[in-house]
Amino acid sequence: MTKDELMRKAIELSIMNVNNGGGPFGAVIAKDGEIIAEGVNRVTAHSDPTAHAEVNAIRAACSKLGTFNLNGYEIYTSCEPCPMCLGAIYWARLDRMYYGNTKTDAKNIGFDDSFIYDEIELKPQDRKLPSEILLHQEALKGFEAWTAKMDKIEY
């Protein structure tokens, strides 16, 4: 499939998902023009705020391929990813991302992620979500165990 055909598939998934009770978002992961996995937004259908199209596509691809590293693959998504999905795309090590709608288009229909981008820029103590460091020394023990582990799988 061409890049345009792959994007059209992501767009088609977004439209089909609206008709199936989900949000207007679809994504496909592909390599060499072949779709490896698909995902749609199922936030409300699954009562899961992380069930975005991109995350679902990444989960499906990783499960199918038996890996957490999608290096060599591309993602086509019907909309510019939110901060969570963008982070997942980076963590999955996808080679390239293509998107149809922009975050401004999403904002215009009620999917506004700008507050998250704004919050990320702030120091933790200045964010709207109250947070504090708790049991730091005890928590470091997990990091120390990871550092000492000789057979760990780096990611």
N, C-alpha and C positions, 0 to 999 in steps of 0.2 A: 504494500500500500504506500501511496505517497504521503507526504506530510499533510497535505490538504485533506486527503481521505481519512487519515488518522484523527485530525482535528474534527472533521465532520462526524466521526464516530463518537467522539467525546461530547459534541454538541447534541447529537441524536440521543445519547444516554441521558443528558440533562433534561431534555424534553420528555422522554419516556418516564423519567423518574418523577417529574411533576405530575404526570398522569397516574402514577402509582403511589401517590401520597408522600413523596419526598421533596426535597429542595431542588432548585434548578441548577444542579451541578453534576457534571460527569467527567470522568477521567479515564484515560487508557495509558498503559505502559507498553512500550514497543521496543523491538530491536530489529534493525534491518528491514523495517516496513511490516513486521509481523507483530500483531497484538499478543502480548504475553498475559496481560491481566486487565480487567476493567473494574471501575468503582463508581458508585453513585452516592449522593448524600442521603444518609438514613438517620439523621440526627433525631427527628421526631418519631420516626417509625420504630427505632430501636431504643428510644429514650437514652441516647448516648451522645453527649456533646462532642465527642471526638470522631464520630462516624461521618466525617467529611469524605467527599469523593476521592480526593488525592490520597488520604490516609487509607481508605478502603482498597484502593488500587495497589498501593504499596504493600499492604498486608497480603493481598491476594497474590501478587507477584512473588514476594518473598516466600510465602507458603508453597507456591507451585515450584519455585526454583530451589527451595531448601537453603536459602542464604539470606543474610541481612544486608548484603552489599549489592546494590543494583548498578554498579559501575558497568558501563557499556550499554545501558538502556536509556530511553528517553520517556518523558511524561508529556502527554497532551491533555490539557485540562480546559474545560469550557470557560473558566474564569481565573483571573489572576489569584493565586493562592493567598489565603489568610496567613497570619504569622505562624500559627500552629502547623499548617500544611507546608508552608515554605521551610520551616525548620525540619519537618519530616523528610522533605525532598532532599535537603542538604544531608541529613543524617543517613539517608538511603544511598547517597553517593551517585544519584542519577546524573548522567552526562549532560543532559540538556532539557530545558522546559519550554513548552509552547503553550500559550493560553489565548483564548478568544476574547471574552469580556475583561474589562479592567476593574480594579477595585472601586473606581468611581462609579462605574456602571452598577456594580453590586450595591454600593451605598445608596444609589438612587432608587433601588427597589427594597430597601430596608435591611440590607446586610452590610452594616458599617463596622469595619474593623479598625478604624482610625484611632479609637480610644486605646486599643492594645498597643499600637505603634507608639502612641504618645506615652503610655505608661512605661514601656521598655526603656525609653530615654531617661526616665527619672531614677534617682537613687531610691533604693528600696524603702527608706523611711519617708519618702515624699509621695509614694504611690497611694492610690485610693484603697488598695487592698492592704490592710494592716498586716505586717509581718515582722518577725524578730528571730534572731538566732537563738536557738535553744539546744542545750547539751552538746555544744560544739566539740569539746574534747572527746566525749563518748562517740560521737558520730565519726570522728576521724579514724576510729578503730576499723571501720569498714574500708576506708581508703587505704589504711596501712595493710590490711589483709590482702586487698587487691594488688598493692604494690609488691608484696612479698610472694604472691602466687606465681609459681614458675610455669604452670601449664595454662595460663589464661589465654583467652582468645581476644585479641585487641580489636576494638571497633571504633 
